[in-house]
Amino acid sequence: MTRAMVEEQKPILSIVGPPCTAYSSWQKVNDPKRDPTVVRREKTRAAVHRNFACELYQAQREGGGYFLPEHPLHASSWEMDAIKKLLREPDVMKAEADQ
């Protein structure tokens, strides 16, 4: 549904924020104390979400629109392959902004 909405409505800007359960700095500290099965499940769900977000970002780029991945600067998801690939695009930049 979301992909269809982006294709039909062609928004100027898309903002997608991933779940904090898997990538936040605090989770990195807490994960060793948690059930490894739960942590793995959360990371898998978050990776699927992040990859989907990257597909939407790419659709935005191809449609002449913009995207904003609302995400903490030091979150571990910046190291994901899908994000790194996107950041290599010449028209994509990463900026830090305080909330």
Buried (B, 14 or more C-beta within 10 A) or exposed (E): EEEEEBEEEEBEEBEBEBEBBBBBEEBEEEBEEEEEEEBEEBBEBBBEBBEBBBEBBBBBBEBEBBBBBEBBEEBBBBEBEBBEEBEEEEEBEEEEEEE
